[in-house]
């Protein structure tokens, strides 16, 4: 699709999430990215909590 990534709405830019080739991401792809970030954080927190002998936050 080659969409321009530099749209501006009310002075705000960069709100269209695109893939490496410039295509807009599907909602399911955004959900997968957010899930992977959350999962990685939770794994790090669990390991840190185990090391510090406490429950994960």
Beta strands, then each sheet from edge to edge (+ up, - down):
strand 1: 8-9
strand 2: 12-13
sheet 1: 1+ 2-
end
